[in-house]
Amino acid sequence: VFDDEEESKLSYTEIYQEYQALVEKLLEDYLKEVGINEEKFQQAFSSPLAKTHTSQAILQTVLAAEDFRLFKKMMVQKNIEMQLQAIRIIKERNGVLPDCLTEGSDVFSEIEQEEMKILREVLRKSKEEYEMEQERKRTE
């Protein structure tokens, strides 16, 4: 759903709110499980150790629940990773990448056209399922 456009879509806000609720619930449950109260967690989260680069990387998913820009950046990065994974799968299946995904021409072979149809169908189905899920949540 996320792209690298400057302007954010309304659907991003809905997803972000769901993400915030999920992170909050998971964090709450985890803190209860390990016996840490919210005050101690806030102290640890604010400590200099939590500000290191490594800690920030680990805490990014929690921090993203409080910062929409960080959340959007994380989601765009995830989309890029998924696209790269799809390209790797295409390369593994065919041994090479289609010219349209390299510096070559934009001419598709029959196999490449079939793969693009499959990818489009998978993306369409995924978007359709997401929209149906959103509609179901709205009606609830």
C-alpha positions as semicolon CSV with decimal commas, in nm:
position;residue;x (nm);y (nm);z (nm)
1;V;0,000;0,000;0,000
2;F;0,287;0,241;0,080
3;D;0,478;0,421;-0,190
4;D;0,754;0,678;-0,177
5;E;0,538;0,976;-0,270
6;E;0,565;1,290;-0,062
7;E;0,193;1,313;0,005
8;S;0,042;1,057;0,241
9;K;-0,286;0,886;0,163
10;L;-0,580;0,847;0,400
11;S;-0,527;0,469;0,401
12;Y;-0,181;0,527;0,552
13;T;-0,342;0,691;0,856
14;E;-0,580;0,400;0,907
15;I;-0,297;0,149;0,884
16;Y;-0,083;0,361;1,116
17;Q;-0,358;0,370;1,378
18;E;-0,392;-0,009;1,360
19;Y;-0,015;-0,038;1,392
20;Q;-0,011;0,188;1,696
21;A;-0,280;-0,019;1,868
22;L;-0,098;-0,343;1,787
23;V;0,239;-0,220;1,917
24;E;0,079;-0,079;2,229
25;K;-0,100;-0,408;2,303
26;L;0,207;-0,624;2,235
27;L;0,429;-0,398;2,444
28;E;0,178;-0,388;2,727
29;D;0,150;-0,768;2,731
30;Y;0,526;-0,814;2,715
31;L;0,591;-0,571;3,000
32;K;0,335;-0,755;3,214
33;E;0,496;-1,087;3,125
34;V;0,845;-0,976;3,231
35;G;0,719;-0,777;3,531
36;I;0,823;-0,427;3,426
37;N;0,590;-0,136;3,493
38;E;0,541;0,148;3,247
39;E;0,749;0,392;3,453
40;K;1,055;0,164;3,451
41;F;1,012;0,110;3,079
42;Q;0,998;0,486;3,017
43;Q;1,317;0,532;3,220
44;A;1,496;0,258;3,024
45;F;1,362;0,395;2,695
46;S;1,496;0,741;2,784
47;S;1,838;0,623;2,901
48;P;2,156;0,703;2,703
49;L;2,192;0,333;2,621
50;A;1,860;0,342;2,437
51;K;1,991;0,629;2,222
52;T;2,275;0,427;2,064
53;H;2,254;0,341;1,695
54;T;2,213;-0,031;1,766
55;S;1,938;0,025;2,022
56;Q;1,759;0,266;1,789
57;A;1,758;0,002;1,516
58;I;1,613;-0,255;1,755
59;L;1,357;-0,011;1,893
60;Q;1,258;0,124;1,551
61;T;0,932;-0,071;1,541
62;V;0,833;0,070;1,881
63;L;0,948;0,421;1,790
64;A;0,749;0,403;1,465
65;A;0,430;0,374;1,670
66;E;0,498;0,726;1,798
67;D;0,630;0,884;1,478
68;F;0,426;0,865;1,157
69;R;0,719;0,974;0,938
70;L;0,936;0,693;1,076
71;F;0,646;0,448;1,030
72;K;0,596;0,552;0,667
73;K;0,970;0,528;0,599
74;M;0,973;0,179;0,751
75;M;0,674;0,070;0,538
76;V;0,824;0,213;0,215
77;Q;1,147;0,026;0,296
78;K;0,948;-0,294;0,349
79;N;0,781;-0,249;0,008
80;I;1,121;-0,205;-0,157
81;E;1,246;-0,521;0,013
82;M;0,940;-0,711;-0,113
83;Q;0,995;-0,584;-0,467
84;L;1,360;-0,690;-0,455
85;Q;1,252;-1,031;-0,329
86;A;1,010;-1,064;-0,622
87;I;1,291;-0,973;-0,864
88;R;1,518;-1,233;-0,703
89;I;1,249;-1,499;-0,743
90;I;1,203;-1,410;-1,110
91;K;1,580;-1,433;-1,161
92;E;1,598;-1,769;-0,982
93;R;1,315;-1,913;-1,192
94;N;1,456;-1,793;-1,525
95;G;1,828;-1,768;-1,456
96;V;1,826;-1,406;-1,578
97;L;1,625;-1,091;-1,529
98;P;1,397;-0,963;-1,804
99;D;1,543;-0,676;-2,003
100;C;1,277;-0,444;-1,868
101;L;1,425;-0,491;-1,515
102;T;1,780;-0,424;-1,628
103;E;1,953;-0,161;-1,837
104;G;1,819;-0,332;-2,150
105;S;1,515;-0,264;-2,361
106;D;1,152;-0,262;-2,257
107;V;1,062;-0,554;-2,483
108;F;0,906;-0,849;-2,301
109;S;0,944;-1,210;-2,406
110;E;0,637;-1,434;-2,379
111;I;0,765;-1,578;-2,049
112;E;0,829;-1,230;-1,911
113;Q;0,482;-1,118;-2,016
114;E;0,331;-1,420;-1,841
115;E;0,532;-1,347;-1,526
116;M;0,420;-0,984;-1,530
117;K;0,059;-1,101;-1,562
118;I;0,110;-1,326;-1,259
119;L;0,272;-1,045;-1,059
120;R;-0,007;-0,804;-1,151
121;E;-0,268;-1,062;-1,053
122;V;-0,096;-1,128;-0,719
123;L;-0,078;-0,754;-0,648
124;R;-0,440;-0,703;-0,754
125;K;-0,554;-0,991;-0,534
126;S;-0,352;-0,862;-0,240
127;K;-0,498;-0,513;-0,277
128;E;-0,848;-0,657;-0,317
129;E;-0,810;-0,865;0,002
130;Y;-0,676;-0,563;0,190
131;E;-0,968;-0,346;0,077
132;M;-1,219;-0,620;0,169
133;E;-1,060;-0,648;0,514
134;Q;-1,080;-0,269;0,558
135;E;-1,443;-0,270;0,450
136;R;-1,521;-0,554;0,692
137;K;-1,358;-0,358;0,977
138;R;-1,558;-0,048;0,889
139;T;-1,886;-0,238;0,891
140;E;-1,805;-0,395;1,228
